[in-house]
Amino acid sequence: MSRGNINSILKEDRLFSPPTPFSEQSRIKSRADLNALTTDAKENNEVFWAKLAREKLDWQTPFTTILNTEHAPHFKWFEEGTLNISFNCIDRHLKNKADKTAIIFEGEKGDMRHISYQALHDDVCRLANGLKSLGIIAGDRIVIYMPMTPEAVIAMQACARIGAIHSVVFGGFSATSLRDRIEDAGATLLITADGGFRGGKIVELKAAADQALAAGCPSIKQTIVLKRTAHDIHWNTDKDIWWHDITANQSTECEPTWVSSEHPLFLLYTSGSTGKPKGIQHSSAGYLLNALTTVEWVFDIKDDDIFWCTADVGWITGHTYVAYGPLATGSTIVIYEGAPTVPDGGRFWSLCERHGVTIFYTAPTAIRALMKFGDDIPLSYNLEKLRLLGTVGEPINPEAWMWYHRIIGKEQCPIVDTWWQTETGAHMIAPVPGAIPTKPGSCTLALPGIEAAIVDEKGNEILEADVGGYLVIKKPWPSMLRTIWGDDQRYIDTYWAKFEGRYYLSGDSARRDKAGYFWIMGRIDDVLNVSGHRLGTMEVESALVAHERVAEAAVVGKPDEIKGEGIFAFVVLLGDRPEGGVNEALTQELRQWVSEQIGPIAKPDQIRYTDNLPKTRSGKIMRRLLRSIAKGEAITQDTSTLEDEDILKQLSGQA
C-alpha cells in the first residue's frame, strides 16, 4: 500500500474542498449560506431554535416558552408543547411514504428484510399495544437488551409511542452490567431475545438476562423474548413471554400518547470515572429536533438516499442516527446484525454494493481495521452509489482519513468527521459537507446554534491558534442531557461545577488551528504529562499511524519515576506481528519517527506489538485495559464487551 509522506495531526493542513457536483445539489451549498445560518443562530439563539422546532416537528399542543433557565443548569426547552416521538418518526410519513422502505435489514447469515413505513407503523403499534396489555404506562422504564435487528428499533419506537422511558443496554454487556442498569433505572419490564448472531457465533442474550435477573432486579415483573436464533434456552413460565405471542392478536392501531416536550424519551448509561455508570437522561422534543436537523445538515439527507450508520442501538450513535434522526426525516436506513469481517473483510463493502448505500457512517477503528485487509478487497466492489462518508466515536487519524477518501470515496465523497457525545444527543462540531472544506483529522466547525470554545484551567477562552485546552459549550442547546437519572448533584459536579456553571464541560481536550477548525485531542484524562509537558494521546497515536509500517496504535501513560509519566504504545502492524512481539530495530525506527513528527519529548518509552487492540463490538478501544497492562496490573475490569478476549494474553506479553 502506498502511503506517502503523511505528517502528524499537529502538522496536518491539507484542505479538501467539496466536489462541485455535490455542493451544487446539497441542502447548504456554500460557506456564505452556512455563515448566514450561523449568524442568525448567534444573534438570537432562542428564536433560531424555536423556528426550527415549529418547522421540523409535528406538535399536538404548540409550545409557548422557548427556553426556561430558571433552574439552570437544568434547562427546559419548548415548555407547554406536547408531541409524540413515534408519531414524528413514522405516522406523519404515512400519507406520502407508506410504501417507502424504512428499514433494510441484513443478518450476519445473509437473511434480509425490507420493512416499509406502513409495516413499521403496524409492528410498532402491535408491540405498543402488547406493552399496554402488560400494564405499562407513560413514565415506566423498560430495558431493551437485544441483537441489532429491526425489532430493537421497533421496541424503542413502541416505548416512545406510549410514553414509556426506554434504556437500551448494549447486547455485548455482561449480566452484571445489565443488572446494574436495570436496578438503577428501576425498570419494570425487560425486552430481550433468545440470542443474536455475531462473529459466526450465537450471543447468549437470554442466558445473560436470566443471570442478571437471578442476581437481583426485583422491579422486573416480566420479560419479552424475541425468537431470533431459535436455539434452546431456559424458560421461566411465570415471567417470560414470547414477542410473537404478545403481539399476535394486537391491533395495528395504537393512539400515540402525547407527552410534554421535556418528558424523558430514554436513559442511556455511559461509563463514569467512579466506576458507577451514569444514566444520561434525554428529553423528547429537544432531542429529536437536534437529531433531525443534524441528519439534514451534516448528512445532507435526500429522499432517495440509503443511509447506513453501522452503530449498534446500544450506543448513542445508534439512537440518534439509526432509531430516531433518519426516520424523523422519512429516510431509508440499513441495519446489519453481525461483525464487519464475517465472512471476510469485504462484508461492509458488499452490503454497500448490494443495498445501494449512498451515505455511510462508521467509526475510525472500523476503518483502520478494514485498512489492514488492503485496498484490493474494497476495490473489488461497486461503491459508486456512495456520495457521502462519515466518521464517529473518536478523532480519525489523517492516514485512515486519506484511505477512506481515496479507496472508499474515490476522492468524490466528502467526509464528515463528527464530534459529539452521549450527553450532547447529536452532532456539535462537524463539517456541513456542501459548504465546508475538510482537513484530514479535523471535525472543522461548530454547527449553527452551537457555541463551542476552548478554555484554559481558569475558564478563560483561548484564542491563540494551536494551543490546547478544555472543550466547552457556552450556551444550552435543545438535545443536551437533562440530568443523570436519580443523581442531579452528580450531573452538576460532572458537567458544570468546574467552571461554576458558565459552560458545559465536555471532558475532551481540543485546539483550534489558524482557520478556526477544531481538532479533538482526546479525553482530558487521556492527556499525558511527560516531564511537565502535556501531550494528547491522539497526537502520539496519529504520528505512529502515519508510519508506513503501522496500521493502528493506542497510547497510554505509565508511571515513571523520573518523568512522572512515560509513554507506552500498543502497535498493530501492516503485516505479521514480529516473532515474540519484539522487533528492536523497528521500535527504534518508530521512536525516531515520532520524535521527528512531534518532538523528542513524545518518543514512546515502550512499544508492544499486537495483532489487534482490545475493542468492544462497536469498535471502541478499551483504554482502561491498556492502562492496566502498561502498569503490569492484573485485569480486574469487566471484559465481556470485548470482541476478542484472547487478545488480552497477547497484549500482556503472554502469547
N, C-alpha and C positions, 0 to 999 in steps of 0.2 A: 504494500500500500504506500503510495507516495504521500508524504506528509508535509513537505515544505518547511520553510523556516517560520515556525509558529512561536510568537513571543508569549510571555506570561500574561495573565489577565491585567496586571498593572501597566503593561506596555501596549495593550490592545487598543487600536484606534482605527481599524478598518471600518468603513462605512458602506452599507448596502442599501441603496435606495429601493423603494417598492417598484416592482416591474410595472411599466407603464400600462399594460393591459389590465393589470389588477387594480391599479389606482383609478383608472377611468370607469371601472364598473363597481367600485367599492361604495359603501354607505357614507364614509367620510373620506373625501377624495384628496384633500390637501392639508398641509400644515396650517394654512390660513383658516380653513374650515374648523380644524381642531382647536386652534387658538381662540377662535370666536366662541366656541362652546366652553372652553376652559375659562375664558374671561367672564362669560355670562355666569358661570358657576361661582367664580370667585367674588364677583360684585354683589351677588345676592344668593348665597348658598341655599338658604331655605326655600326661596321661591323656585330656584332651579330644580330642586328635588321634588317639590310639590307638583310642578308642571309635569314632570316625568311620571310621577305616581298617578296622576289623573289620566294621562295619555296611555300608559302602558298596562295598567291593572284594571280589572273589572271589579267595581265595588258594589256591594249590596246597599251600604249606607255610606255616603261621602264623608270624608274627614273634614274637620274644621281647623284643628290645631296642627301645624306642621311639625314643630319640634318643641318638646317640653324639656327644659333644662333645670327645672326646679329642684330635682333631686340628683343632679349631676354628681358622679359620673354614671348614674342610672338614667340614661337618656330614653325618651319615648318619642317615637315618630308616628305621625298621621293618626293621632288620637281621635276618638269618636267614630272613626271609619270601621266598617265591618266588611269582611270578604271571606272567600274560601279558596285555599291554595289549589286544591284538586280541581275546582271549577276553572280556575285561571290556567291550569296546565292542560286540561282535557276538554271540558264541556264547551267552552267558548269556541273551540275549533270545529265542533261537530256540524255546524251549519254549512261550512265550506270545505272542510277537510276530513269528513267522517271516514272516507275510504282511503285517505292517505296513510302510508305506513308510518307508524310512530316508532316502532322498535324492530330492528333486525337483530335476531339472536343467533349466535353460533356457539354450540357446546364444544368442549375440548375434543369429544369423539366425532365431531362433524355434523351432529344433528342441527337443523336450522328451523327457524320460525320467523314469519313476518306477521306483526301484530298491528292492525290498523288503529286509528284513533277511536273508532267506534268499538272495536273489540277491546281495546284498553279500557275504555269507559265501562263496558259491561263487566269486565273482570274485576275492576276496582270496586264497582258497586256491589257485586256479589260478595266480595270479601268484606266490604264495609258493613253490609247487612249481616254477614256472619258474625262480625265483631259485636255489633249491636245486640245480636241474639244471645251473646255471652254476657251481656250486661255492661259492656264497655261504653263509657260516656266521655264527653269532652273533658279534657284535663287529665284523664287516666294516662299512665305511662305504659308503653308497650315496647319491649326489647325485641329487636329483629336480629337474628343470627343465622345468616343464610349464605348459600353459594351465589355467585354472580350470575343470576338468571333473571328473566323478566319479572318473576314473582317477587324478587326483592324490591323492585321499583313499585310493583303493584301493591305490596304491603305498605310501603311508605306513603303512597298516594291514598290508600284506603284509610290509614290513620288520619291523614290530613283532611280527608273528606268528612270525618265525624268529629274532628277537633281533638282527637287523641294525640298525645305527645309521643313521638317515636324516638327511640335511641338505638341506632344501628351499631352493633358490635361486629367488628371485622371477623370474618369466618376463620381467620388464621389465629385468632386469640385463643388462649388456653381456657380450660374450665374455671380456673381460679380468677382469671381476668374477667370472664363472663359473669361469674358470681359477684365480684366486687361491683361491677357496673349495674347489675340488676338490683343489688341491695342499695346502692347509693341513690338510684333513681326511684326506688320504691315501686318498681314495675309490678303490675298485676297479671300480665299476660306475656308469654314468650312465643315468638313465631320463629321456627327453625325448619330444618329439612333432615331427612334421613342421612343425607350426606351430599357431597359435591365432587366433581371430577377436577383434579388439579395435578399436573405433573405426572400423568399416567396412573395416578392412584386415587382411591376414594378418601376424601376428607371426612372424618367421622364426626360430623356436626352433632347428630343426635346423642351420640355417646358422651361427647363433651358437655352437652346441655344437661344430660342426666346426672353427670358427675357434679356439675355446678349446683343443680337443684338439691342433690343429696347432701351437699356440704352447707346448705343454708337456704337463702332466698324464700323465706316464709310468705312473702307477699304474693308470690306467683300462684295463681289459682288454676290455670290451665295452660297447656302448650299445644299450639297448632303446628302440625308437621307436614311439610311438603314432601311428596314422594318423588325424589329425583333419581336416586341410584337404584332403588328397589332391592337393596341388599338387606339381610336380616338385621333387625335392630331390637333393642329392648322396648317393650310397650307397657306403659302404665295406664291401665284401663280407667283409673279414677281421674287422671288429668289429661292424657294425650288425646288429641283429635286430629284426624287426617284433614289436610287442606281441602281435598276433593270432597270430603263429606260435609264440611262446614259451609261450603259454597254451592253444593249440588243443586239445592232447591231454592236458592235465594233469587230474589228479583234482580233484574239488570238495571233497575232504577233505585237510586238512593239520594234523597234530597240532601244537598250539602248542608252542613252545619255552619252557619255564618258566625264567625268569631271576630273578636276585636283585632285591630291591626297589631297590637302588642301580645296577642295570645302566643304562647310558646309553640313553635312548629316542631322543634326537635331539640334533643340533647345529644351532644357528641363528645365523647370522652377523649381527652388528649393527655399525654404524659406530663407529669409535673416534677419539679425539682425535688419535692419531698418524697416522691415515690407514689403518693396517692394520686390517681388520675383526677383530672379536672373535668367536671361536667359542663361543657360550654353550652350555654342556653341561647338559642336564636329565636327571634320573633317571626311573625308571619309576613306582614306586608313589606317591611323594610328589607328583610332578607330576600324575598322574591324580586323586589324591584332591582336591587343590585345584580342578582343572578341573571335576570333578563337583559338588563341594559349592557352588561359586560359581554354576554353572548353576542349581542348586536354590534357593540363597538370593537371588541378585541378579536372576535372570530368572524366579523363581517358576514353573519349568517344570512343565507338566502333560501328561498322556498324550496329550491331543488337540491340543496346541499345534503350530503350524507355525512353526518358528524360522528366521529368516533373518539371519545375520551376513554382511554384504556384503564382508568382508575376503578377500583372496587368501591361499591357504595358504602363500605365500612369506613371510608375516609371522607373528608370534607369535599375533596375534588369530585368524588362520585355522587355526593349530594347535589352540589351546585351545578356541575356540568354533565351529569347523567340524568338524575332523577327529577330535577326541577327546571333549571335555566333553559335548556334546549326545548323541553316540552312546552314551557310557557310561551315560546315563540312559534310553536306549531311545527317544529323541525323533526327530521328523521334521525334517530340515533342508532348506533351499533353497540351491542353488548356481547362481549366474549367471556366465556366462563373460565378458560384454562390458562395455562402457562404460555409465555411467549416463545418458548423453544420446543414445544411439542407439536408435531413430531420432530421438528428441526428448527434451525434459526430463521427460517423463512415464514413462520406462521403469521406474524403480524402483516407481512407484505402480501401474503396470499389472501388474507382477509381483506386488505385494502383493494386488491385487484378484483376479488370475487364479488364484493358488495359495492364497488364503485365509490369508495370513500373519497370525499373531497376535502374534509378537514380532519386532521389527525393530531391528537393531543396526548402526549405521554411524558414520562419522567426522564431526566438526563441519565439516570442509572440504567434504564432500559436501553436508551440509545447507545451508551457505552458498551453494554453487554452484547448488543447486536452488532456493533462495530467489530467485535472480536472475530465474528464469523467471516469477515472480509466483505469486499464490495460485490463479488460475483453473485451472491445469493439475492440481495435486493435488486440488482441489475437484471436478474432473470425474470422479474415480474413486471407487469404493465402497471405503472403507478401514475400514468398520465392524467388521471382524473383528479389527483391531489392538486389543490390550489392554495392551501394554507397549512402550515405546520406550527405546532406549539409545544412548549415545554413547561413543566410544573414540578414543584416539590423541593427544589434546591437550585442554586445557581448552576448553570451549564458552563462547562469549561470550553474555551474557544475551539479546541481541536474537535470535540464532539459536535459543536455547533456547525463547524465547517463541513464535517462529514454529512451531517443531516442536510445541510444546504446543498451540497454538491451531489451526493449519491441518492438521497431520497427525494429532495425537491428539484433536482436537475437545474438548480440556480434560478428557478422560476417561481418558487413559493416563498413568500415572506415567512419569517419565523417569529412567532410571538412568544417571547420569554417572559413568563408571568410571575410576579411576586404577589403573594397574598398568604393568608393563614387560616387555620380553622376558626380563629377568633374573628377575622375580618369578614368572613362569609363569602366574599367574592374578590375578584382581581382588584388590586390597589394601584400597582405600578406595572405597566405593560405597554408595548407598542400598539398604537392604532394602525393596523397594517397598511392601509392605503395612504397614510399621511406621514408616517414617521420612518426615516431611515434607521436601520438597525445596526448594532455593533455586536459581534460575537461575544457573548457573556454578559451583556448588559440588559436589564429589564426596561431600560430607557426612561420614560417619564411617567409621572403620576397621571391617572385618568381624570377627566373632568369631574369636579366636585370632591376630589380627594386632595387634601393639602398635606403632602409628605415633606419631611425635613430631616436633616441630620444635626444633632446637637451634641455638645460636649458634656462632661460629667456634671456640670452645673446647670445644664439645660439651655445654654446659650447656643443659638443657631450657628453652625459652621458654614460659612460662605466660601471659604477658600477651596479651590479645586484639589481633589485627590487627598484630602485629609479625612480620615475615617472618624466615625463617632456612632452614637446611638440613632437608629432609625425610628422616627416617631411620626404619628399622625396628629395634626394640630387641631382639627375640627371633627366633631362627630359625623358619622355617615349612616345611611339607613340600615345596612346589613351588619353593623357591628354587633358583637356579642352583647347581651343584656346583663348577664351576670354569670357566676359559676353556681350551678344548681346547689341550693342549700348552703351556700357559703359566700354571702355578699362581701364579707371582710377579706376573704382571700382574693376575690375579684379586684377589690380596691388595692390591696397590697401588691398584687402581681402586675397590674397594668397601669396603675395611676399614681401610686404613692411616691415613686422615686422623684418625680418632677412636680409633686404637690398638686396633682390634678390638672396641670396645664396641658399635658399631652397624653395620648395613648402610647404606651411603651411596647414596641413590637418584640423586643428581646433580640433583634438582629442588629448586627453592625453593618455599616454601609459607608460608601463615599460617593461623591459626585465628581464627574470629570469637567473639563472646561466647557463642554457643550451643555452641562446641566444634567447629563444622563446619570441615573443611579446604577451603582454596582454593589450588589449584595455580597458581603464578605463572610457571611456565616453567622451563627448564633454568637451572641456576646460571650457566652460561656465556652465557645469554641476558639476564642482568641488566645493565642499563645503569648506568654510573657518570657521572652528569652533575653537574659541579661539586661532586663529593664526595657527591652524593645517589644512593642506589641505587634504581633503578626497574626493575620487571619489564616485559619487552616486552609480556607479556599485558595488563598494566594499560593501556598506551597503546593497544594494538590494540582492546581492549574499548571504550575510550572513543570511538575513531574509529568503530567499527561501530555504536555507539549513535546516531550521527548519521543523520538521515532520508535523506541522500543516499548513504550508504555501504553497500555490500554486503559487502565483505571488506577486510581490511587486514593487512599484515605489517610489523613494525617491526624494524629492526636498528640497531646502533650504527655511527657513523662517526667516525674520529679528528678531534678539534677542538683547536686549539692553545690556546684559552682555557679551555674547559670540560672538556677531557680527552676527552670523548665527546659527540658530538651525536646527535640522533635523526633517522633517515632513514625515512620511511614510504612504503610502496607501497600504493596505494589502488585498489580496484575499485569503481566507482560503480554505483548502480542507474540504468540508462540508459546512454547512449552516453558514451564517453571524450571529453574535451574535444579539440578540434582541436589537433593538435600536442602533445597531452599536457599542455597548460598551461591553467590557469584560476586566475588570481591572486586573484580575488575569493573563489572557493570555498576556495582554500588558506588565505587569511586567516581565513575563517569557521571552517574546521576547526581551525586552530591555536587560535583563541579558544575553540572548543568544548572542546577537550582541556584547555585552561587552566582552564575552569570546572568540568570534571569531576574533574580530578586536582589541578591547580595549575600556575602559570606555568612551573615547572621542567620539566614534561612536554611543553611545546609542541614539536611536530616542527620541526626546523630546515629540513627539506626534505620535500616531498611530491611523489611522482611517480605519475601516473595511468596505469593499465594496464587492458587488457581482461580479464586473468587474472593469477594468481600462478603461479610455477613449481612445479608439483605433480607428484609421482610418480603412477603409475596407482592407487596405493592412497589418494591424496588428501592425502598429507603435503606440506607446503610445504618446499621445498629452501632453507633459510635460508642455507646456506653460499654459494649462488649470489647471493642478495640482498646478503650482506655484501661479496662481491667487486664487485658492480655499484655499491653505495654508495660504495666506496672508489675506483672508477674503474679497477679491475684487470681484466686480461684473464681470461676464463673458462677455467680450466685443469682444473676438476673434470670427472668423468665425468657426462655429461648424458643418457646412454642411457635412464635410467628416467623421464625427463620425459614427461608426457602430451602436451605440445605444445612442441617445441623452438623453434618460430618465435617464441614469446613472449619469448625472450631478447633479440631485436633491439629489441622494443618497450620492454622493461624497461631496456635500455641507452640508450634515447633515440635509437635509430637508425631508428625507424619510427613 
